[in-house]
Amino acid sequence: MPTTKKATAGRGVQTRAPRTTARKGRRMKPTVGRIVHYFIEDANRQTPGMGQGPYAAIITRVHSDVILDLMVLQPADVRHAGSVIKLEEAAEDSASYWTWPPRI
């Protein structure tokens, strides 16, 4: 799988290629309006209701195949607007990341 290493202004460094789908070996392409799973570890416990996840999140903007803006939906009508969230495989040491939901 090819890797990328591209610095983007204020967006961190991308270091891995996105996950491929099980079928046909094609990459899943994020687009506005699609649902992803969002995970966060709120170490400071500053965001009530935030824990491990997964939380359903709607893609609101696509910066690249691994970097997205998300609207995170949480229990009890708490909403969290995340900006510039990376795909799990590209997040490395990040406290928050997104993944594609599993195919059932």
ABEGO torsion letter per residue (X at the ends): XBBBBBBBBGAEBBABBBBBBABGGBBBBBBBGBBBBBBBBBAAGABBGBBAOBBBBBBABBABAABBBBBBBBBGGBBBBBBGBBBAAAAEABABBBBBBBBX
